[in-house]
Amino acid sequence: MIEELTEKEFNEFAINHPLSIFFQSSYWGKLKKITGWNYYLVGIKQDQKIIAATLLLRKKIPVFNRYIYYAPRGFLMDYKNEELVKQFVKGIKKFIKQKKGIFVKINPCVIYQERDINGEIVEKGENNEKIVELLQQLGFIHTGFTKTYGQDLEPRWISVLDLKDKTEESILKDMRSTTRWGINNSYKHGLKLVEIDQSRLNEFKKLMEHTGERRGFVDRSEAYYEKMYEVFNKDDKIKIMLVELDVNEYLYNLNNQRQENLLKQAEAKNKPDSAKAKRILKELQSQFESLEKRIQNLELLKERKGEKLVITGGLFMTFGKQVVSLFGASYKEYMKFNGQFFLNFKMIKYALNHGYERYNFYGITGDFSEDSEMFGLFDFKRGFNAKVEELIGEFTLITNHFYYHIYNVMYTTYRKLKKLKVK
């Protein structure tokens, strides 16, 4: 029988569940209130122990005294236990009907078919087609095996680096050589990783706005980020990180390289005249010119922007057994400093050193062709040796067909009007 759970008992169950993710927490329910949702924490118990549970978000439909429900990345249960699934779904359906709900959507963190870092299906790997079939038998309507980013409420395709039983050395070894180079190169630029609080949220917001304009998405409000930080930071379940370029430190490093180069040039000039010596001197002189140009450009940058510059940043969720890289942003003009390589490797090390089992790069597209619109994002994550995870997708369980039909007509009309307004 479905019963309402306390925040404490629900979160304790959720944080230790194999499908644990921050979406399935009371924190997420509290955050969604800012956008007009309320929530329930419900589950079923056996011998006073929770065996299945979910956060249920609920929103009222305008005009009608009815509600829509959504269990983000839910339900938390063993989907291979057919009897448990049947029992829980039956209970949820009854609960929602009693609460004037017309449907519930779910998009569980359950793998559909196992894939490798390139998105190829792993032969004899995990396959959960039977779970999809079971949910459909229980009345759920499957949205389908979508591939495009943005088609679902949450991405059906994600990119995850397994950290279990790994070391920093083994993780680096398994990365693509160009990714290792990007990480090593980033350390030469005087970059610093800074964890911020609410007093500097506006800097992260500006980063996100810039990235949104560049990549074509509408960013959330600053109030949303403030509420998100407020809710999740109480129990240290969120980290907002900025990468700063220390211009003075970078200039110091470049000037040291310049001096070393001059010494090597002097040594080369004192060696016997030969084709090899001439070649080495020519290479050193070319490197010197490059260093001079970089120093000049950096001095100009310091004059224009100051001694410390925010170049990239990210918002990370630290709930359960994984660190989720939920939002990432960079200023285009500073991407040459490899801030995203620096940021992600630093956070991978954080996850590794604090006992997390997964570093979740989160959403990607299911199209892995090089001409895909989001290939660059997928390829960046793949460079860290992150595997592709294809999830089973989005499902809808209708609990009132009459009001569901009315809702669909209203929602479709709203979407059409919204598109017309945008045009």
C-alpha positions as CSV (number, residue, x, y, z in Angstrom):
1,M,0.0,0.0,0.0
2,I,1.3,3.5,-1.0
3,E,2.0,5.8,1.9
4,E,3.4,9.2,2.3
5,L,7.0,9.3,3.7
6,T,8.8,11.9,5.7
7,E,11.6,13.9,4.1
8,K,14.2,12.1,6.3
9,E,13.2,8.6,5.5
10,F,12.6,9.3,1.8
11,N,16.0,11.0,1.3
12,E,17.8,8.2,3.2
13,F,16.2,5.6,0.9
14,A,16.8,7.7,-2.2
15,I,20.5,8.5,-1.5
16,N,21.4,4.8,-1.1
17,H,19.3,3.4,-3.9
18,P,21.1,2.0,-7.0
19,L,19.1,4.4,-9.2
20,S,19.9,7.4,-7.0
21,I,19.9,10.8,-8.6
22,F,19.2,14.3,-7.2
23,F,16.0,14.6,-9.1
24,Q,14.6,12.0,-6.8
25,S,14.9,13.9,-3.6
26,S,12.9,16.2,-1.4
27,Y,15.4,19.0,-2.4
28,W,14.2,18.8,-6.0
29,G,10.6,19.0,-4.9
30,K,11.3,22.2,-2.9
31,L,13.1,23.7,-5.8
32,K,10.3,23.1,-8.3
33,K,7.9,25.1,-6.1
34,I,9.5,28.2,-7.7
35,T,7.9,27.1,-11.0
36,G,4.5,26.3,-9.7
37,W,4.8,22.6,-8.7
38,N,4.0,21.0,-5.4
39,Y,5.1,17.5,-4.4
40,Y,4.5,14.3,-2.5
41,L,7.1,11.8,-1.2
42,V,5.5,8.3,-1.3
43,G,6.5,4.7,-1.1
44,I,5.7,1.2,0.0
45,K,7.2,-0.7,2.9
46,Q,7.8,-4.3,3.8
47,D,8.4,-5.1,7.5
48,Q,8.7,-1.3,8.1
49,K,11.4,-1.0,5.5
50,I,10.9,1.0,2.3
51,I,11.2,-1.2,-0.8
52,A,10.1,1.3,-3.5
53,A,9.5,5.1,-3.4
54,T,9.3,8.2,-5.6
55,L,9.1,11.9,-5.6
56,L,5.8,13.0,-7.3
57,L,5.7,16.5,-8.6
58,R,2.2,17.8,-9.2
59,K,0.9,20.9,-11.0
60,K,-2.7,22.2,-11.3
61,I,-4.2,22.6,-14.7
62,P,-5.7,26.1,-15.3
63,V,-9.5,26.2,-15.2
64,F,-10.0,22.6,-14.2
65,N,-9.6,21.3,-10.6
66,R,-7.3,18.5,-11.9
67,Y,-3.5,17.9,-11.7
68,I,-0.7,16.5,-13.8
69,Y,2.0,14.4,-12.1
70,Y,5.7,13.8,-12.9
71,A,8.2,11.5,-11.2
72,P,11.5,12.9,-12.5
73,R,13.9,10.1,-13.1
74,G,11.6,7.9,-11.0
75,F,10.5,5.5,-9.8
76,L,13.1,4.2,-7.3
77,M,12.6,0.5,-7.3
78,D,13.9,-2.8,-8.7
79,Y,12.4,-2.8,-12.2
80,K,13.5,-6.5,-12.7
81,N,11.2,-7.5,-9.8
82,E,8.0,-7.9,-11.8
83,E,5.7,-8.3,-8.8
84,L,7.2,-5.2,-7.0
85,V,6.7,-3.1,-10.2
86,K,3.1,-4.3,-10.6
87,Q,2.4,-3.6,-6.9
88,F,4.0,-0.1,-7.0
89,V,2.4,1.0,-10.2
90,K,-1.0,-0.1,-9.0
91,G,-0.5,1.8,-5.8
92,I,0.7,5.0,-7.6
93,K,-2.2,4.9,-10.0
94,K,-4.7,4.7,-7.1
95,F,-2.9,7.4,-5.2
96,I,-2.9,9.8,-8.2
97,K,-6.6,9.1,-8.9
98,Q,-7.5,10.0,-5.4
99,K,-5.5,13.2,-5.7
100,K,-7.4,14.2,-8.9
101,G,-4.5,13.4,-11.2
102,I,-5.0,12.8,-14.9
103,F,-1.7,11.3,-15.7
104,V,1.9,10.7,-14.4
105,K,5.1,10.8,-16.4
106,I,8.2,8.9,-15.6
107,N,11.7,8.7,-17.2
108,P,13.7,6.2,-15.1
109,C,17.5,6.0,-14.9
110,V,17.3,2.5,-16.3
111,I,19.6,1.5,-19.2
112,Y,17.8,0.2,-22.3
113,Q,20.8,-1.4,-24.0
114,E,24.5,-1.2,-23.0
115,R,26.8,0.9,-25.2
116,D,30.5,1.7,-25.3
117,I,32.2,5.1,-25.4
118,N,31.4,5.4,-29.2
119,G,27.8,4.7,-28.7
120,E,28.0,1.2,-30.2
121,I,25.9,-1.5,-28.7
122,V,28.0,-3.9,-26.5
123,E,27.6,-7.4,-27.7
124,K,25.9,-9.5,-25.0
125,G,25.7,-6.4,-22.8
126,E,22.9,-5.3,-20.6
127,N,19.5,-5.1,-22.3
128,N,16.2,-4.1,-20.5
129,E,13.7,-4.4,-23.3
130,K,11.6,-6.6,-20.9
131,I,11.2,-3.6,-18.5
132,V,9.9,-1.5,-21.4
133,E,7.4,-4.2,-22.3
134,L,6.4,-4.6,-18.6
135,L,5.6,-0.9,-18.2
136,Q,3.6,-1.0,-21.4
137,Q,1.6,-4.0,-20.2
138,L,0.8,-2.0,-17.1
139,G,-0.7,0.8,-19.2
140,F,2.2,3.2,-19.7
141,I,2.5,4.8,-23.1
142,H,6.1,4.9,-24.3
143,T,7.3,8.2,-25.9
144,G,9.6,6.1,-28.0
145,F,13.3,5.6,-28.5
146,T,14.2,9.3,-29.2
147,K,17.6,10.4,-30.4
148,T,17.4,14.2,-30.5
149,Y,18.4,16.3,-27.5
150,G,15.4,18.2,-26.1
151,Q,12.7,15.8,-27.2
152,D,12.3,14.5,-23.7
153,L,11.7,16.1,-20.3
154,E,15.2,14.9,-19.4
155,P,17.9,13.5,-21.8
156,R,17.4,9.8,-22.8
157,W,21.1,9.7,-23.7
158,I,23.8,10.5,-21.2
159,S,27.6,10.2,-20.9
160,V,29.1,8.6,-17.7
161,L,32.6,8.0,-16.5
162,D,32.8,4.9,-14.2
163,L,35.0,5.7,-11.2
164,K,34.5,2.5,-9.2
165,D,37.8,0.9,-8.3
166,K,39.7,3.5,-10.4
167,T,42.7,5.6,-9.5
168,E,43.7,9.0,-10.9
169,E,46.5,7.3,-12.9
170,S,44.2,4.7,-14.5
171,I,41.6,7.4,-15.4
172,L,44.2,9.5,-17.1
173,K,45.7,6.5,-18.9
174,D,42.3,5.5,-20.3
175,M,41.6,9.0,-21.7
176,R,42.2,10.0,-25.3
177,S,45.7,11.5,-25.8
178,T,44.2,14.8,-27.0
179,T,42.2,15.1,-23.8
180,R,45.2,14.4,-21.6
181,W,47.0,17.1,-23.6
182,G,44.1,19.5,-23.0
183,I,44.3,18.9,-19.3
184,N,48.1,19.2,-19.1
185,N,48.0,22.4,-21.2
186,S,45.3,23.9,-19.0
187,Y,47.7,23.7,-16.0
188,K,50.2,26.0,-17.7
189,H,47.8,28.9,-17.8
190,G,47.6,29.8,-14.1
191,L,44.0,28.5,-13.8
192,K,42.3,28.3,-10.4
193,L,39.2,26.4,-9.5
194,V,37.0,28.4,-7.1
195,E,33.8,27.2,-5.4
196,I,31.4,30.1,-5.0
197,D,28.4,30.8,-2.8
198,Q,25.3,33.0,-3.4
199,S,27.4,36.2,-3.3
200,R,28.9,35.3,-6.7
201,L,26.0,33.6,-8.4
202,N,25.6,36.6,-10.8
203,E,29.0,35.7,-12.3
204,F,27.8,32.2,-13.0
205,K,24.6,33.5,-14.4
206,K,26.5,35.8,-16.9
207,L,28.5,32.8,-18.0
208,M,25.3,30.8,-18.6
209,E,23.6,33.7,-20.5
210,H,26.7,34.0,-22.8
211,T,26.7,30.3,-23.5
212,G,22.9,30.3,-24.1
213,E,23.2,33.0,-26.7
214,R,26.1,31.1,-28.3
215,R,24.4,27.7,-28.3
216,G,20.8,28.8,-28.8
217,F,19.1,27.9,-25.5
218,V,17.1,30.1,-23.1
219,D,18.8,30.2,-19.6
220,R,17.0,30.0,-16.3
221,S,16.5,33.1,-14.1
222,E,19.0,34.1,-11.5
223,A,16.2,33.6,-8.9
224,Y,16.1,29.9,-10.0
225,Y,19.8,29.4,-9.4
226,E,19.6,31.2,-6.1
227,K,16.8,28.9,-4.9
228,M,18.6,25.8,-6.3
229,Y,21.7,26.7,-4.3
230,E,19.7,27.6,-1.2
231,V,17.8,24.2,-1.2
232,F,20.7,21.8,-2.1
233,N,23.5,23.6,-0.2
234,K,21.9,23.0,3.2
235,D,23.2,19.4,3.1
236,D,26.1,20.0,0.7
237,K,24.5,18.5,-2.4
238,I,25.5,21.2,-4.9
239,K,28.7,22.8,-6.0
240,I,28.9,25.8,-8.3
241,M,32.5,26.2,-9.6
242,L,34.2,28.9,-11.5
243,V,37.6,28.6,-13.3
244,E,39.6,31.8,-13.0
245,L,42.6,32.8,-15.1
246,D,45.3,34.4,-12.9
247,V,46.8,36.7,-15.5
248,N,49.8,37.5,-13.4
249,E,50.7,33.9,-12.7
250,Y,50.4,33.1,-16.4
251,L,52.6,36.0,-17.3
252,Y,55.1,34.8,-14.8
253,N,55.1,31.3,-16.4
254,L,55.5,32.8,-19.9
255,N,58.3,35.1,-18.8
256,N,60.1,32.1,-17.3
257,Q,59.7,30.2,-20.5
258,R,61.0,33.2,-22.4
259,Q,64.2,33.3,-20.3
260,E,64.7,29.6,-20.7
261,N,64.4,30.0,-24.4
262,L,67.0,32.8,-24.5
263,L,69.4,30.6,-22.6
264,K,68.9,27.7,-25.0
265,Q,69.4,30.1,-27.9
266,A,72.7,31.2,-26.4
267,E,73.8,27.6,-26.0
268,A,72.8,26.8,-29.6
269,K,74.8,29.7,-30.9
270,N,77.9,28.5,-29.1
271,K,77.8,25.0,-30.6
272,P,79.7,24.1,-33.7
273,D,78.1,25.3,-36.9
274,S,76.0,22.4,-38.4
275,A,72.7,21.8,-40.1
276,K,71.3,20.4,-36.9
277,A,72.4,23.3,-34.8
278,K,70.9,25.8,-37.3
279,R,67.6,23.8,-37.3
280,I,67.5,23.9,-33.4
281,L,68.2,27.6,-33.3
282,K,65.5,28.3,-35.9
283,E,63.0,26.3,-33.9
284,L,63.9,28.2,-30.7
285,Q,63.7,31.5,-32.4
286,S,60.2,30.6,-33.7
287,Q,59.1,29.6,-30.2
288,F,60.5,32.9,-28.8
289,E,58.5,34.9,-31.3
290,S,55.4,32.9,-30.2
291,L,56.1,33.5,-26.6
292,E,56.6,37.3,-27.2
293,K,53.3,37.5,-29.0
294,R,51.4,35.6,-26.2
295,I,53.0,37.9,-23.5
296,Q,52.0,41.0,-25.4
297,N,48.4,39.7,-25.9
298,L,48.2,38.8,-22.2
299,E,49.4,42.2,-21.1
300,L,46.7,43.8,-23.3
301,L,44.1,41.4,-21.8
302,K,45.3,42.4,-18.3
303,E,44.9,46.1,-19.2
304,R,41.4,45.5,-20.6
305,K,39.9,43.0,-18.1
306,G,42.1,43.0,-15.0
307,E,44.3,40.5,-13.2
308,K,41.8,37.7,-12.6
309,L,39.2,36.6,-15.2
310,V,36.4,34.1,-15.0
311,I,36.7,32.0,-18.1
312,T,34.4,29.0,-17.5
313,G,32.2,27.4,-14.9
314,G,29.9,24.6,-14.0
315,L,27.1,23.5,-11.6
316,F,27.5,20.1,-10.1
317,M,25.0,17.9,-8.1
318,T,26.6,15.7,-5.4
319,F,23.8,13.4,-4.4
320,G,24.0,9.6,-3.8
321,K,26.8,7.7,-5.6
322,Q,27.5,10.2,-8.4
323,V,28.6,13.7,-9.2
324,V,26.4,15.1,-12.0
325,S,27.8,17.8,-14.2
326,L,24.4,19.5,-14.8
327,F,25.3,22.8,-16.3
328,G,28.6,24.0,-18.0
329,A,29.4,27.3,-19.5
330,S,32.4,29.1,-21.1
331,Y,33.3,32.5,-22.6
332,K,34.1,31.8,-26.2
333,E,37.1,34.2,-26.3
334,Y,38.8,32.3,-23.5
335,M,38.3,28.7,-24.7
336,K,41.9,28.6,-25.9
337,F,42.9,28.3,-22.2
338,N,41.2,24.9,-22.0
339,G,39.2,25.8,-19.0
340,Q,36.6,23.0,-19.6
341,F,39.3,20.3,-19.5
342,F,40.7,21.8,-16.3
343,L,37.2,22.1,-14.7
344,N,36.1,18.6,-15.5
345,F,39.3,16.9,-14.5
346,K,39.4,18.7,-11.2
347,M,35.8,17.6,-10.5
348,I,36.6,14.1,-11.6
349,K,39.4,14.1,-9.0
350,Y,37.0,15.5,-6.4
351,A,34.5,12.7,-7.1
352,L,37.2,10.1,-7.0
353,N,38.7,11.4,-3.7
354,H,35.3,11.6,-2.0
355,G,34.2,8.0,-2.8
356,Y,31.7,8.7,-5.7
357,E,31.3,5.8,-8.1
358,R,30.2,7.8,-11.2
359,Y,31.1,11.1,-12.9
360,N,28.0,11.9,-14.9
361,F,28.6,14.3,-17.8
362,Y,24.9,14.1,-18.3
363,G,23.0,14.9,-21.6
364,I,24.2,14.1,-25.1
365,T,22.4,13.3,-28.4
366,G,21.8,9.8,-29.7
367,D,23.3,10.7,-33.1
368,F,27.0,10.1,-33.0
369,S,27.8,11.0,-36.6
370,E,30.4,13.8,-37.1
371,D,27.9,16.0,-38.9
372,S,25.5,15.8,-35.9
373,E,24.7,19.2,-34.3
374,M,25.9,18.1,-30.9
375,F,28.8,15.9,-32.0
376,G,31.4,18.3,-30.5
377,L,29.8,18.0,-27.0
378,F,29.6,14.2,-27.3
379,D,33.2,14.0,-28.5
380,F,34.5,16.2,-25.7
381,K,32.9,13.8,-23.1
382,R,34.0,10.7,-25.0
383,G,37.6,12.0,-24.8
384,F,37.5,11.4,-21.0
385,N,36.6,7.7,-21.7
386,A,33.0,8.3,-20.7
387,K,30.5,5.6,-21.8
388,V,27.3,6.3,-23.6
389,E,24.2,5.3,-21.5
390,E,21.0,4.9,-23.5
391,L,18.0,5.0,-21.0
392,I,14.6,3.4,-21.6
393,G,13.0,6.7,-22.1
394,E,9.8,8.5,-21.1
395,F,6.4,6.9,-20.2
396,T,3.0,8.3,-19.5
397,L,0.3,6.5,-17.4
398,I,-3.1,8.0,-17.9
399,T,-5.4,7.9,-14.9
400,N,-8.3,10.0,-16.4
401,H,-8.8,9.7,-20.1
402,F,-11.5,12.4,-20.4
403,Y,-9.4,15.2,-18.8
404,Y,-6.3,13.9,-20.4
405,H,-7.9,14.5,-23.9
406,I,-8.9,18.1,-22.8
407,Y,-5.4,18.7,-21.5
408,N,-3.8,17.5,-24.7
409,V,-5.9,19.9,-26.8
410,M,-5.1,22.8,-24.5
411,Y,-1.4,22.0,-24.4
412,T,-1.1,21.6,-28.2
413,T,-2.9,24.9,-28.7
414,Y,-0.6,26.6,-26.2
415,R,2.5,25.3,-28.0
416,K,1.2,26.5,-31.4
417,L,0.4,30.0,-30.1
418,K,3.8,30.1,-28.4
419,K,5.6,29.3,-31.7
420,L,3.6,32.0,-33.5
421,K,4.5,34.5,-30.8
422,V,8.2,33.6,-31.2
423,K,8.1,34.1,-35.0
